[in-house]
Amino acid sequence: MSLIEEISQQYKISPELAKVLVEKGIRNLDLAEATFNPVLENLQPPSTLPDLIPAVERILKAVGKGENILIFGHEDADGITSTAIMIKTLKVLGANPYHYIPSKKNEAYGITKSAIDYIKGKYNPTLIVTVDSCTSCFEGVEYCKEQGIDIIITDHHEVKETLPEALVVNPKIGGDSFPYLAGCGVAFKVAWELLSLKFGWDLNRIKEEIPELFIFAAIGTLADRVPLFCENRILYEEGKKAYEWYRMNFVKAFEEIRRQSGYSNERPTLEELIPIVSSGKSVNGENSGVQLLLSEDVASAEEILRPLWEASTSWQLKAQAYLEKAKSLIKVVRDYIVIDLQDAEPQYIGYVASQLKDAFNVPVIVMGRREDGIVVAEVRAPYGFNSLDMLNYLSDLFIDYGGHKPASGFSMYERDIPELFEQIESYFKLHPFENVSLFYDLSYNRVEDSKLEELYRLGSVGVEVRVLFNSVKIGELRESVKNYPVIDPENLLDLYHGDVEVKVLLVTSPNGFRVDKLVRA
């Protein structure tokens, strides 16, 4: 019996929906169980990740021998929370780890020779553990080894044809974990195994002793916008529960600063913490976001937080200004948008690219500059477009590149920009991009109550399924969905009288069916 047949039979869903689950990363029955019953007990054991067990054994050996250990992260909320998870865990184990997160403003992505030279001179580590980065850092890994430094990579970004010569803990490589864990989810599993082997702690004991690990994982998972079902939903829900009863020092400080700024006394949500964590910037590798998360008292947390609060407000104003500038540069929207903002700092271009992608529904590339003049770019793509395929086509022009299918990035030299524009145009001539509203997971020619019930069930556990209903009478559709929560902010279902035939794209979510597109058939 195939996996699709097993899922269909065991969870009483149609084979076509079981097939959708498999396509979305449910590669065994354990992950199916974690999807339909997202409870702590169904989080897959760390051993299901490739290379995790030997990685953990090397880390424990380093802790036992008192070696200098450094955590190497990435300057975003996922990378910052991942770094905090590893440092907090290693401190509980008795180590005194350091961290280094390269600045987007003036450093390259991933581990580089210059970063290693600085790290060796200041910290002299014998072991570096990366989080949320470095699956494609071949030169950096090799240079580490030349310097006599062991390196373990933990990451979740897409992998290329070959891997660096190191232990690489990444669900994209294989194994039986959910392939779309965030970087903090991978770091959490490393932490889980470390605490299990050292102290014999299970997840419930870890939650009692170090609830911060669950909260950090929830923040990073939310921030990185990974699919919020299966193991990701478990981490999010458990982190949310821990956040309800455990008050971290930086949250107490955040509440006080918000109160002084005239905001309500309500406790901030996990979502509201993301901009503050993301505001953490690195100076010589030391990141204020990591320091904030790990602050040991409210006073020190408040001291770190005040400039981050101001930076977050300033960032939002500046990001909006860059967005308006980018919009003013758009004259014609074709299959794609490429904008060179030139003076924009790297921390703003991802936001601009995301907003333009949402507004125009096409792949978007936005370029800015590091302080050293290197061009950096962020790519955001709508559903149905693989941005990494495009970057592979353009890769001869890049210093480095990587990421995920819907969100990626690259760096390059200024002199190559004219050729980049030519090659992008060439790529889209070879691979014309159709209207993304036509991309869907399933298509039906009629509305059936049994199908809607199955779809609603998947949505309730966080599985996003895009369903196209072809040539259906809008009145029949309205009647069929009236017993379910429907999110229709544009009132598309009320556009026509009941006998008008339409094509409608519904998207499942935990809050009900979202009406995404509706046109006359």
TAMOQUI-V728068 format. One record per residue. N is the residue number from 0. RES is the residue in three letters. D_FIRST is the distance of its C-alpha to the first C-alpha in Angstrom with 1 decimal. Layout:
BEGIN
n:N res:RES d_first:D_FIRST
n:N res:RES d_first:D_FIRST
END
This chain:
BEGIN
n:0 res:MET d_first:0.0
n:1 res:SER d_first:3.8
n:2 res:LEU d_first:6.7
n:3 res:ILE d_first:8.2
n:4 res:GLU d_first:6.2
n:5 res:GLU d_first:6.5
n:6 res:ILE d_first:10.1
n:7 res:SER d_first:10.8
n:8 res:GLN d_first:10.2
n:9 res:GLN d_first:11.9
n:10 res:TYR d_first:14.7
n:11 res:LYS d_first:15.2
n:12 res:ILE d_first:15.6
n:13 res:SER d_first:15.1
n:14 res:PRO d_first:12.4
n:15 res:GLU d_first:15.4
n:16 res:LEU d_first:16.5
n:17 res:ALA d_first:13.3
n:18 res:LYS d_first:13.6
n:19 res:VAL d_first:17.2
n:20 res:LEU d_first:16.4
n:21 res:VAL d_first:14.4
n:22 res:GLU d_first:17.4
n:23 res:LYS d_first:19.7
n:24 res:GLY d_first:18.6
n:25 res:ILE d_first:16.0
n:26 res:ARG d_first:14.2
n:27 res:ASN d_first:12.6
n:28 res:LEU d_first:12.3
n:29 res:ASP d_first:15.9
n:30 res:LEU d_first:17.2
n:31 res:ALA d_first:15.6
n:32 res:GLU d_first:17.5
n:33 res:ALA d_first:20.5
n:34 res:THR d_first:20.4
n:35 res:PHE d_first:20.3
n:36 res:ASN d_first:22.6
n:37 res:PRO d_first:24.8
n:38 res:VAL d_first:26.9
n:39 res:LEU d_first:28.4
n:40 res:GLU d_first:26.3
n:41 res:ASN d_first:23.1
n:42 res:LEU d_first:24.8
n:43 res:GLN d_first:22.9
n:44 res:PRO d_first:25.0
n:45 res:PRO d_first:27.2
n:46 res:SER d_first:25.8
n:47 res:THR d_first:22.7
n:48 res:LEU d_first:25.2
n:49 res:PRO d_first:26.2
n:50 res:ASP d_first:29.6
n:51 res:LEU d_first:30.3
n:52 res:ILE d_first:31.0
n:53 res:PRO d_first:33.6
n:54 res:ALA d_first:35.0
n:55 res:VAL d_first:35.6
n:56 res:GLU d_first:37.2
n:57 res:ARG d_first:39.5
n:58 res:ILE d_first:40.5
n:59 res:LEU d_first:41.2
n:60 res:LYS d_first:43.3
n:61 res:ALA d_first:45.3
n:62 res:VAL d_first:45.9
n:63 res:GLY d_first:47.1
n:64 res:LYS d_first:49.5
n:65 res:GLY d_first:50.8
n:66 res:GLU d_first:49.8
n:67 res:ASN d_first:50.4
n:68 res:ILE d_first:47.1
n:69 res:LEU d_first:46.8
n:70 res:ILE d_first:44.1
n:71 res:PHE d_first:43.9
n:72 res:GLY d_first:42.6
n:73 res:HIS d_first:42.5
n:74 res:GLU d_first:45.0
n:75 res:ASP d_first:42.9
n:76 res:ALA d_first:41.8
n:77 res:ASP d_first:38.4
n:78 res:GLY d_first:40.2
n:79 res:ILE d_first:43.0
n:80 res:THR d_first:40.9
n:81 res:SER d_first:38.8
n:82 res:THR d_first:42.1
n:83 res:ALA d_first:43.3
n:84 res:ILE d_first:40.1
n:85 res:MET d_first:40.7
n:86 res:ILE d_first:44.4
n:87 res:LYS d_first:44.3
n:88 res:THR d_first:41.9
n:89 res:LEU d_first:43.9
n:90 res:LYS d_first:47.1
n:91 res:VAL d_first:45.6
n:92 res:LEU d_first:44.8
n:93 res:GLY d_first:48.5
n:94 res:ALA d_first:48.4
n:95 res:ASN d_first:50.6
n:96 res:PRO d_first:48.5
n:97 res:TYR d_first:49.7
n:98 res:HIS d_first:48.1
n:99 res:TYR d_first:48.5
n:100 res:ILE d_first:47.2
n:101 res:PRO d_first:48.5
n:102 res:SER d_first:50.4
n:103 res:LYS d_first:49.0
n:104 res:LYS d_first:52.7
n:105 res:ASN d_first:53.8
n:106 res:GLU d_first:51.1
n:107 res:ALA d_first:48.2
n:108 res:TYR d_first:44.6
n:109 res:GLY d_first:43.1
n:110 res:ILE d_first:44.9
n:111 res:THR d_first:47.8
n:112 res:LYS d_first:50.6
n:113 res:SER d_first:53.2
n:114 res:ALA d_first:51.1
n:115 res:ILE d_first:50.5
n:116 res:ASP d_first:54.3
n:117 res:TYR d_first:55.1
n:118 res:ILE d_first:52.6
n:119 res:LYS d_first:53.9
n:120 res:GLY d_first:57.5
n:121 res:LYS d_first:57.1
n:122 res:TYR d_first:54.4
n:123 res:ASN d_first:54.0
n:124 res:PRO d_first:50.4
n:125 res:THR d_first:48.7
n:126 res:LEU d_first:45.2
n:127 res:ILE d_first:44.0
n:128 res:VAL d_first:40.8
n:129 res:THR d_first:39.8
n:130 res:VAL d_first:38.0
n:131 res:ASP d_first:36.6
n:132 res:SER d_first:37.9
n:133 res:CYS d_first:38.4
n:134 res:THR d_first:35.1
n:135 res:SER d_first:37.1
n:136 res:CYS d_first:40.5
n:137 res:PHE d_first:40.8
n:138 res:GLU d_first:44.7
n:139 res:GLY d_first:45.0
n:140 res:VAL d_first:42.7
n:141 res:GLU d_first:44.5
n:142 res:TYR d_first:47.9
n:143 res:CYS d_first:46.8
n:144 res:LYS d_first:46.2
n:145 res:GLU d_first:49.6
n:146 res:GLN d_first:51.2
n:147 res:GLY d_first:49.8
n:148 res:ILE d_first:47.5
n:149 res:ASP d_first:43.9
n:150 res:ILE d_first:41.5
n:151 res:ILE d_first:38.1
n:152 res:ILE d_first:36.3
n:153 res:THR d_first:34.3
n:154 res:ASP d_first:33.3
n:155 res:HIS d_first:30.7
n:156 res:HIS d_first:32.0
n:157 res:GLU d_first:30.2
n:158 res:VAL d_first:30.4
n:159 res:LYS d_first:32.0
n:160 res:GLU d_first:31.2
n:161 res:THR d_first:32.9
n:162 res:LEU d_first:33.6
n:163 res:PRO d_first:36.9
n:164 res:GLU d_first:37.6
n:165 res:ALA d_first:37.0
n:166 res:LEU d_first:34.4
n:167 res:VAL d_first:32.5
n:168 res:VAL d_first:30.6
n:169 res:ASN d_first:28.8
n:170 res:PRO d_first:25.3
n:171 res:LYS d_first:25.4
n:172 res:ILE d_first:25.2
n:173 res:GLY d_first:21.8
n:174 res:GLY d_first:20.8
n:175 res:ASP d_first:18.8
n:176 res:SER d_first:21.5
n:177 res:PHE d_first:21.7
n:178 res:PRO d_first:22.9
n:179 res:TYR d_first:25.6
n:180 res:LEU d_first:27.6
n:181 res:ALA d_first:31.3
n:182 res:GLY d_first:33.6
n:183 res:CYS d_first:34.8
n:184 res:GLY d_first:31.2
n:185 res:VAL d_first:31.0
n:186 res:ALA d_first:34.5
n:187 res:PHE d_first:33.7
n:188 res:LYS d_first:30.9
n:189 res:VAL d_first:33.4
n:190 res:ALA d_first:35.9
n:191 res:TRP d_first:33.6
n:192 res:GLU d_first:32.9
n:193 res:LEU d_first:36.7
n:194 res:LEU d_first:37.7
n:195 res:SER d_first:35.2
n:196 res:LEU d_first:36.3
n:197 res:LYS d_first:40.0
n:198 res:PHE d_first:40.4
n:199 res:GLY d_first:37.3
n:200 res:TRP d_first:36.8
n:201 res:ASP d_first:33.6
n:202 res:LEU d_first:33.0
n:203 res:ASN d_first:35.2
n:204 res:ARG d_first:38.0
n:205 res:ILE d_first:37.8
n:206 res:LYS d_first:38.0
n:207 res:GLU d_first:41.1
n:208 res:GLU d_first:42.8
n:209 res:ILE d_first:42.0
n:210 res:PRO d_first:40.8
n:211 res:GLU d_first:41.9
n:212 res:LEU d_first:38.8
n:213 res:PHE d_first:36.7
n:214 res:ILE d_first:39.3
n:215 res:PHE d_first:39.5
n:216 res:ALA d_first:35.8
n:217 res:ALA d_first:35.8
n:218 res:ILE d_first:38.7
n:219 res:GLY d_first:37.3
n:220 res:THR d_first:33.8
n:221 res:LEU d_first:35.6
n:222 res:ALA d_first:38.1
n:223 res:ASP d_first:35.6
n:224 res:ARG d_first:33.8
n:225 res:VAL d_first:30.3
n:226 res:PRO d_first:27.5
n:227 res:LEU d_first:28.4
n:228 res:PHE d_first:25.0
n:229 res:CYS d_first:22.7
n:230 res:GLU d_first:24.8
n:231 res:ASN d_first:27.6
n:232 res:ARG d_first:28.1
n:233 res:ILE d_first:28.2
n:234 res:LEU d_first:30.8
n:235 res:TYR d_first:32.7
n:236 res:GLU d_first:32.8
n:237 res:GLU d_first:33.7
n:238 res:GLY d_first:36.4
n:239 res:LYS d_first:37.7
n:240 res:LYS d_first:38.1
n:241 res:ALA d_first:39.9
n:242 res:TYR d_first:42.1
n:243 res:GLU d_first:43.2
n:244 res:TRP d_first:44.8
n:245 res:TYR d_first:45.6
n:246 res:ARG d_first:48.4
n:247 res:MET d_first:48.6
n:248 res:ASN d_first:52.1
n:249 res:PHE d_first:51.4
n:250 res:VAL d_first:50.2
n:251 res:LYS d_first:53.5
n:252 res:ALA d_first:55.4
n:253 res:PHE d_first:53.5
n:254 res:GLU d_first:54.4
n:255 res:GLU d_first:58.0
n:256 res:ILE d_first:58.3
n:257 res:ARG d_first:56.8
n:258 res:ARG d_first:59.2
n:259 res:GLN d_first:62.1
n:260 res:SER d_first:61.0
n:261 res:GLY d_first:61.1
n:262 res:TYR d_first:57.4
n:263 res:SER d_first:56.3
n:264 res:ASN d_first:55.9
n:265 res:GLU d_first:52.2
n:266 res:ARG d_first:49.8
n:267 res:PRO d_first:48.1
n:268 res:THR d_first:44.4
n:269 res:LEU d_first:42.0
n:270 res:GLU d_first:42.0
n:271 res:GLU d_first:45.8
n:272 res:LEU d_first:45.7
n:273 res:ILE d_first:43.8
n:274 res:PRO d_first:46.9
n:275 res:ILE d_first:49.0
n:276 res:VAL d_first:46.5
n:277 res:SER d_first:46.1
n:278 res:SER d_first:49.9
n:279 res:GLY d_first:50.0
n:280 res:LYS d_first:51.5
n:281 res:SER d_first:52.0
n:282 res:VAL d_first:55.4
n:283 res:ASN d_first:55.4
n:284 res:GLY d_first:51.8
n:285 res:GLU d_first:52.4
n:286 res:ASN d_first:50.6
n:287 res:SER d_first:52.2
n:288 res:GLY d_first:48.9
n:289 res:VAL d_first:47.7
n:290 res:GLN d_first:51.2
n:291 res:LEU d_first:50.9
n:292 res:LEU d_first:47.6
n:293 res:LEU d_first:48.9
n:294 res:SER d_first:52.4
n:295 res:GLU d_first:53.8
n:296 res:ASP d_first:56.2
n:297 res:VAL d_first:56.8
n:298 res:ALA d_first:59.9
n:299 res:SER d_first:58.3
n:300 res:ALA d_first:55.3
n:301 res:GLU d_first:57.8
n:302 res:GLU d_first:59.7
n:303 res:ILE d_first:56.6
n:304 res:LEU d_first:55.3
n:305 res:ARG d_first:58.5
n:306 res:PRO d_first:58.4
n:307 res:LEU d_first:54.6
n:308 res:TRP d_first:55.3
n:309 res:GLU d_first:58.0
n:310 res:ALA d_first:55.8
n:311 res:SER d_first:53.0
n:312 res:THR d_first:55.5
n:313 res:SER d_first:57.0
n:314 res:TRP d_first:53.7
n:315 res:GLN d_first:52.7
n:316 res:LEU d_first:56.1
n:317 res:LYS d_first:55.9
n:318 res:ALA d_first:52.3
n:319 res:GLN d_first:53.3
n:320 res:ALA d_first:56.2
n:321 res:TYR d_first:54.1
n:322 res:LEU d_first:51.8
n:323 res:GLU d_first:54.8
n:324 res:LYS d_first:56.1
n:325 res:ALA d_first:52.8
n:326 res:LYS d_first:52.7
n:327 res:SER d_first:56.3
n:328 res:LEU d_first:55.3
n:329 res:ILE d_first:52.7
n:330 res:LYS d_first:54.5
n:331 res:VAL d_first:51.7
n:332 res:VAL d_first:47.9
n:333 res:ARG d_first:45.9
n:334 res:ASP d_first:42.3
n:335 res:TYR d_first:43.1
n:336 res:ILE d_first:45.8
n:337 res:VAL d_first:47.5
n:338 res:ILE d_first:50.2
n:339 res:ASP d_first:52.4
n:340 res:LEU d_first:54.0
n:341 res:GLN d_first:55.9
n:342 res:ASP d_first:57.5
n:343 res:ALA d_first:54.5
n:344 res:GLU d_first:53.4
n:345 res:PRO d_first:49.7
n:346 res:GLN d_first:49.0
n:347 res:TYR d_first:49.5
n:348 res:ILE d_first:47.7
n:349 res:GLY d_first:44.2
n:350 res:TYR d_first:45.4
n:351 res:VAL d_first:47.1
n:352 res:ALA d_first:44.2
n:353 res:SER d_first:41.9
n:354 res:GLN d_first:44.4
n:355 res:LEU d_first:45.0
n:356 res:LYS d_first:41.3
n:357 res:ASP d_first:41.1
n:358 res:ALA d_first:44.3
n:359 res:PHE d_first:43.7
n:360 res:ASN d_first:39.9
n:361 res:VAL d_first:40.0
n:362 res:PRO d_first:39.5
n:363 res:VAL d_first:42.5
n:364 res:ILE d_first:44.2
n:365 res:VAL d_first:47.0
n:366 res:MET d_first:49.3
n:367 res:GLY d_first:51.7
n:368 res:ARG d_first:53.7
n:369 res:ARG d_first:53.7
n:370 res:GLU d_first:57.2
n:371 res:ASP d_first:57.4
n:372 res:GLY d_first:56.9
n:373 res:ILE d_first:53.4
n:374 res:VAL d_first:51.4
n:375 res:VAL d_first:48.3
n:376 res:ALA d_first:45.9
n:377 res:GLU d_first:43.1
n:378 res:VAL d_first:40.5
n:379 res:ARG d_first:38.7
n:380 res:ALA d_first:36.3
n:381 res:PRO d_first:34.9
n:382 res:TYR d_first:31.3
n:383 res:GLY d_first:30.0
n:384 res:PHE d_first:32.3
n:385 res:ASN d_first:31.6
n:386 res:SER d_first:34.9
n:387 res:LEU d_first:34.0
n:388 res:ASP d_first:33.5
n:389 res:MET d_first:37.0
n:390 res:LEU d_first:38.4
n:391 res:ASN d_first:36.9
n:392 res:TYR d_first:38.9
n:393 res:LEU d_first:42.0
n:394 res:SER d_first:41.6
n:395 res:ASP d_first:44.7
n:396 res:LEU d_first:46.9
n:397 res:PHE d_first:45.6
n:398 res:ILE d_first:46.7
n:399 res:ASP d_first:43.3
n:400 res:TYR d_first:40.5
n:401 res:GLY d_first:37.1
n:402 res:GLY d_first:35.2
n:403 res:HIS d_first:32.2
n:404 res:LYS d_first:31.1
n:405 res:PRO d_first:33.1
n:406 res:ALA d_first:35.9
n:407 res:SER d_first:37.4
n:408 res:GLY d_first:40.9
n:409 res:PHE d_first:43.2
n:410 res:SER d_first:46.7
n:411 res:MET d_first:49.1
n:412 res:TYR d_first:52.8
n:413 res:GLU d_first:55.0
n:414 res:ARG d_first:56.2
n:415 res:ASP d_first:52.8
n:416 res:ILE d_first:52.4
n:417 res:PRO d_first:53.8
n:418 res:GLU d_first:51.4
n:419 res:LEU d_first:48.5
n:420 res:PHE d_first:49.5
n:421 res:GLU d_first:49.5
n:422 res:GLN d_first:46.2
n:423 res:ILE d_first:44.5
n:424 res:GLU d_first:46.0
n:425 res:SER d_first:44.7
n:426 res:TYR d_first:41.2
n:427 res:PHE d_first:41.1
n:428 res:LYS d_first:42.6
n:429 res:LEU d_first:39.7
n:430 res:HIS d_first:37.1
n:431 res:PRO d_first:38.5
n:432 res:PHE d_first:37.1
n:433 res:GLU d_first:36.4
n:434 res:ASN d_first:37.1
n:435 res:VAL d_first:34.6
n:436 res:SER d_first:34.6
n:437 res:LEU d_first:32.4
n:438 res:PHE d_first:29.6
n:439 res:TYR d_first:26.9
n:440 res:ASP d_first:23.2
n:441 res:LEU d_first:22.9
n:442 res:SER d_first:25.2
n:443 res:TYR d_first:26.0
n:444 res:ASN d_first:28.8
n:445 res:ARG d_first:29.6
n:446 res:VAL d_first:29.5
n:447 res:GLU d_first:27.4
n:448 res:ASP d_first:27.9
n:449 res:SER d_first:24.2
n:450 res:LYS d_first:23.4
n:451 res:LEU d_first:26.3
n:452 res:GLU d_first:25.3
n:453 res:GLU d_first:21.8
n:454 res:LEU d_first:23.7
n:455 res:TYR d_first:26.3
n:456 res:ARG d_first:24.0
n:457 res:LEU d_first:22.6
n:458 res:GLY d_first:26.2
n:459 res:SER d_first:27.4
n:460 res:VAL d_first:25.4
n:461 res:GLY d_first:26.6
n:462 res:VAL d_first:24.0
n:463 res:GLU d_first:26.0
n:464 res:VAL d_first:24.5
n:465 res:ARG d_first:26.9
n:466 res:VAL d_first:26.7
n:467 res:LEU d_first:29.0
n:468 res:PHE d_first:30.2
n:469 res:ASN d_first:31.8
n:470 res:SER d_first:35.0
n:471 res:VAL d_first:34.9
n:472 res:LYS d_first:38.1
n:473 res:ILE d_first:39.1
n:474 res:GLY d_first:40.4
n:475 res:GLU d_first:37.0
n:476 res:LEU d_first:35.4
n:477 res:ARG d_first:38.1
n:478 res:GLU d_first:37.6
n:479 res:SER d_first:33.9
n:480 res:VAL d_first:34.1
n:481 res:LYS d_first:37.2
n:482 res:ASN d_first:35.4
n:483 res:TYR d_first:33.8
n:484 res:PRO d_first:35.6
n:485 res:VAL d_first:36.4
n:486 res:ILE d_first:37.9
n:487 res:ASP d_first:40.0
n:488 res:PRO d_first:43.0
n:489 res:GLU d_first:44.3
n:490 res:ASN d_first:44.1
n:491 res:LEU d_first:42.2
n:492 res:LEU d_first:41.0
n:493 res:ASP d_first:44.6
n:494 res:LEU d_first:45.8
n:495 res:TYR d_first:45.8
n:496 res:HIS d_first:46.4
n:497 res:GLY d_first:43.5
n:498 res:ASP d_first:43.4
n:499 res:VAL d_first:43.0
n:500 res:GLU d_first:39.7
n:501 res:VAL d_first:38.2
n:502 res:LYS d_first:35.4
n:503 res:VAL d_first:34.4
n:504 res:LEU d_first:32.2
n:505 res:LEU d_first:31.1
n:506 res:VAL d_first:29.8
n:507 res:THR d_first:28.2
n:508 res:SER d_first:29.9
n:509 res:PRO d_first:30.6
n:510 res:ASN d_first:33.8
n:511 res:GLY d_first:32.4
n:512 res:PHE d_first:32.0
n:513 res:ARG d_first:34.2
n:514 res:VAL d_first:35.8
n:515 res:ASP d_first:35.7
n:516 res:LYS d_first:36.9
n:517 res:LEU d_first:38.4
n:518 res:VAL d_first:40.1
n:519 res:ARG d_first:41.3
n:520 res:ALA d_first:39.0
END
